[in-house]
Amino acid sequence: MKRSRIVAAITNGVLVLVLAAVSVVCFLPSASPAVGVDERVVSRGNSETGVSLMFNVYWGTEEVYSLLDILGEHGAKATFFLGGCWADDNVACVKEIVLRGHEVGSHGYFHREHDKLTLSENFQEIRTSAEFLSLAAGQSILLFAPPAGAYSDDTLSAAEALGLKTVLWSRDTVDWRDKDEGLVFSRATEGVKGGELILLHPMPHTVKALPRILTYYETHGLSAVTVGENLQ
């Protein structure tokens, strides 16, 4: 009886340690998406010297204009993945993004969890966004970035049927959560190489970090290019 209690205690102790380890892993911030082997998803470009800054936009109109000014000062280009409901309220800003030579992609319409949507729901959500953005931007929409990087086979099938390439990232600055200019800078620059796709958002601290990020690229032989150019 005593031996069985000891065995049970040891077993329970091991289980507690395993659960604790799993919990730590699950809650650690990730610097890159969980990308499968599906060739329909891209998380890195092909350029040897080009780095792509990808701004996912559902808020921060004032910050978007500031980002555009800074990018212009450095002769840099970026890709703005726009939420349809934000774009609907900010058509003038959408047009300004395109006027300044940047690329527009779809970020869905209502920031839904695409991995939980059916094929028809994915199709409707992506199509509504892409069609509206195409009209607002005056250009074809070729790229789709699922909110939170969440997707399923149905998501990829829907995007593919609409002629869109699904894009994730090679590194995430996590600027929406960590409101720290220094962290944004280091995450966007440390060990960066050509072909990288770097995720950001229109946040005040990201605006402050952007000039330093672009200067770092310039002094290290890199240039900020659109995702479309990076994938060529």
C-alpha positions as CSV (number, residue, x, y, z in Angstrom):
1,M,0.0,0.0,0.0
2,K,2.8,2.4,1.0
3,R,4.6,1.6,-2.3
4,S,1.5,2.3,-4.4
5,R,1.1,5.7,-2.6
6,I,4.8,6.5,-3.5
7,V,4.3,5.5,-7.1
8,A,1.1,7.6,-7.3
9,A,2.8,10.6,-5.8
10,I,5.7,10.3,-8.3
11,T,3.3,9.9,-11.2
12,N,1.3,13.0,-10.2
13,G,4.5,15.0,-9.7
14,V,5.6,14.1,-13.3
15,L,2.2,15.1,-14.7
16,V,2.3,18.4,-12.9
17,L,5.8,19.1,-14.4
18,V,4.6,18.2,-17.9
19,L,1.6,20.4,-17.6
20,A,3.7,23.3,-16.4
21,A,6.1,22.9,-19.2
22,V,3.3,22.8,-21.8
23,S,1.7,25.9,-20.2
24,V,5.0,27.8,-20.5
25,V,5.4,26.9,-24.1
26,C,1.8,27.8,-25.0
27,F,2.0,31.3,-23.5
28,L,5.5,32.3,-24.8
29,P,5.2,35.0,-27.4
30,S,6.0,33.7,-30.9
31,A,8.3,35.6,-33.3
32,S,7.1,33.6,-36.3
33,P,3.9,31.9,-37.4
34,A,3.1,28.2,-37.1
35,V,3.5,27.6,-40.8
36,G,2.8,24.2,-42.3
37,V,4.2,22.7,-45.4
38,D,1.3,23.9,-47.6
39,E,2.9,25.6,-50.6
40,R,-0.1,27.9,-50.9
41,V,1.2,29.9,-47.9
42,V,4.2,32.1,-48.1
43,S,6.1,33.5,-45.1
44,R,9.3,34.6,-46.8
45,G,10.2,36.3,-50.1
46,N,12.9,35.6,-52.7
47,S,14.8,38.9,-52.7
48,E,18.5,38.9,-51.6
49,T,18.4,42.5,-50.5
50,G,14.8,43.4,-50.1
51,V,12.9,43.3,-46.8
52,S,9.1,43.7,-46.7
53,L,7.4,45.7,-43.9
54,M,3.8,44.5,-43.7
55,F,1.3,46.7,-41.8
56,N,-1.9,45.1,-40.8
57,V,-4.5,47.8,-40.4
58,Y,-7.8,47.8,-38.6
59,W,-7.2,51.0,-36.6
60,G,-4.7,53.9,-36.4
61,T,-5.6,56.1,-39.4
62,E,-3.5,59.0,-38.1
63,E,-0.5,56.6,-37.6
64,V,-1.0,55.3,-41.1
65,Y,-0.5,58.8,-42.5
66,S,2.6,59.2,-40.3
67,L,4.0,55.9,-41.6
68,L,3.5,57.0,-45.2
69,D,5.4,60.2,-44.5
70,I,8.4,58.4,-43.0
71,L,8.4,55.8,-45.8
72,G,8.4,58.6,-48.3
73,E,11.3,60.3,-46.6
74,H,13.4,57.2,-47.0
75,G,12.2,56.2,-50.5
76,A,10.9,52.9,-49.0
77,K,7.9,50.9,-50.0
78,A,5.6,48.7,-47.9
79,T,2.5,46.5,-48.1
80,F,-0.6,47.5,-46.2
81,F,-3.0,44.6,-45.4
82,L,-6.2,46.5,-44.8
83,G,-9.3,45.4,-42.9
84,G,-12.4,45.9,-45.1
85,C,-14.4,47.6,-42.4
86,W,-11.6,50.0,-41.6
87,A,-11.1,50.8,-45.3
88,D,-14.8,51.4,-45.8
89,D,-14.5,54.3,-43.3
90,N,-11.1,55.5,-44.6
91,V,-11.3,55.4,-48.4
92,A,-9.2,58.6,-48.7
93,C,-6.4,56.9,-46.7
94,V,-6.6,53.8,-48.9
95,K,-6.2,56.0,-52.0
96,E,-3.3,57.8,-50.4
97,I,-1.5,54.5,-49.7
98,V,-1.7,53.6,-53.4
99,L,-0.9,57.2,-54.6
100,R,2.4,57.0,-52.7
101,G,3.4,53.8,-54.5
102,H,2.6,51.2,-51.8
103,E,0.9,47.9,-52.1
104,V,-2.6,47.0,-50.7
105,G,-3.6,43.5,-49.7
106,S,-6.7,42.1,-48.0
107,H,-6.8,41.5,-44.2
108,G,-10.3,40.2,-44.3
109,Y,-13.4,42.4,-43.7
110,F,-14.3,41.9,-40.0
111,H,-11.1,40.5,-38.5
112,R,-12.6,37.0,-38.1
113,E,-10.9,33.8,-37.1
114,H,-10.6,32.2,-40.5
115,D,-9.5,28.8,-39.2
116,K,-13.0,28.6,-37.6
117,L,-14.9,29.5,-40.7
118,T,-16.4,27.2,-43.3
119,L,-15.3,27.3,-46.9
120,S,-18.3,29.4,-47.9
121,E,-17.7,31.8,-44.9
122,N,-14.1,32.1,-45.8
123,F,-14.9,32.8,-49.4
124,Q,-17.5,35.5,-48.5
125,E,-15.3,37.2,-45.9
126,I,-12.2,37.4,-48.2
127,R,-14.2,38.2,-51.4
128,T,-16.1,41.1,-49.8
129,S,-12.8,42.6,-48.6
130,A,-10.9,42.1,-51.8
131,E,-13.7,43.5,-54.0
132,F,-14.1,46.6,-51.9
133,L,-10.4,47.2,-51.6
134,S,-10.0,46.8,-55.4
135,L,-12.6,49.5,-56.0
136,A,-11.2,51.8,-53.3
137,A,-7.5,51.3,-54.3
138,G,-8.1,51.2,-58.0
139,Q,-5.9,48.2,-58.4
140,S,-6.2,44.4,-58.3
141,I,-5.8,42.8,-54.9
142,L,-3.5,39.8,-55.1
143,L,-2.5,39.1,-51.5
144,F,-4.4,38.0,-48.4
145,A,-3.1,38.0,-44.8
146,P,-5.4,36.1,-42.4
147,P,-6.0,37.9,-39.1
148,A,-3.8,36.5,-36.3
149,G,-2.2,34.2,-38.9
150,A,-5.1,31.8,-38.4
151,Y,-6.1,29.7,-41.4
152,S,-7.4,26.3,-42.4
153,D,-7.4,24.4,-45.7
154,D,-10.8,26.0,-46.4
155,T,-9.2,29.4,-46.0
156,L,-6.4,28.6,-48.4
157,S,-8.9,27.1,-50.9
158,A,-11.1,30.2,-50.7
159,A,-8.2,32.6,-51.2
160,E,-6.8,30.5,-54.1
161,A,-10.2,30.4,-55.8
162,L,-10.3,34.2,-55.6
163,G,-6.8,34.5,-57.1
164,L,-5.1,35.6,-53.9
165,K,-1.9,34.4,-52.4
166,T,-2.0,33.8,-48.6
167,V,0.8,35.6,-46.8
168,L,2.1,35.2,-43.2
169,W,5.4,36.5,-41.9
170,S,9.0,35.5,-41.1
171,R,9.1,37.6,-38.0
172,D,6.5,39.3,-35.8
173,T,7.4,42.5,-33.9
174,V,4.3,41.9,-31.7
175,D,4.0,45.7,-31.5
176,W,0.2,45.5,-30.9
177,R,1.0,44.0,-27.5
178,D,4.5,45.2,-26.5
179,K,4.2,49.0,-26.7
180,D,8.0,49.6,-26.7
181,E,9.8,51.4,-29.4
182,G,13.1,49.6,-28.6
183,L,11.5,46.2,-28.9
184,V,9.9,47.0,-32.2
185,F,13.3,48.2,-33.6
186,S,15.2,45.1,-32.4
187,R,12.6,42.7,-33.5
188,A,12.5,44.3,-37.0
189,T,16.3,44.4,-37.4
190,E,18.2,41.9,-35.3
191,G,19.7,39.3,-37.7
192,V,17.4,40.4,-40.5
193,K,18.2,39.1,-44.0
194,G,16.9,39.7,-47.5
195,G,13.6,38.1,-48.3
196,E,12.1,38.6,-44.8
197,L,8.4,39.6,-44.3
198,I,8.1,41.6,-41.1
199,L,4.8,42.1,-39.4
200,L,3.8,45.5,-37.9
201,H,0.8,47.6,-37.0
202,P,0.0,51.3,-37.0
203,M,0.9,52.0,-33.4
204,P,2.5,55.3,-32.0
205,H,5.6,53.5,-30.8
206,T,5.9,51.7,-34.2
207,V,5.8,55.1,-35.9
208,K,8.7,56.3,-33.7
209,A,10.7,53.2,-34.4
210,L,10.3,53.2,-38.2
211,P,13.0,55.8,-39.1
212,R,15.6,53.8,-37.1
213,I,14.4,50.6,-38.8
214,L,14.7,52.0,-42.3
215,T,18.1,53.6,-41.5
216,Y,19.3,50.3,-40.2
217,Y,18.3,48.6,-43.5
218,E,20.0,51.3,-45.5
219,T,23.3,51.0,-43.7
220,H,23.2,47.2,-43.9
221,G,22.7,47.0,-47.7
222,L,19.0,46.3,-47.5
223,S,15.9,48.0,-48.9
224,A,12.3,48.1,-47.9
225,V,10.2,46.7,-50.8
226,T,6.6,45.5,-51.2
227,V,5.6,41.9,-50.6
228,G,4.8,41.5,-54.3
229,E,8.2,42.6,-55.3
230,N,9.8,40.4,-52.7
231,L,8.0,37.3,-54.0
232,Q,9.1,37.8,-57.6
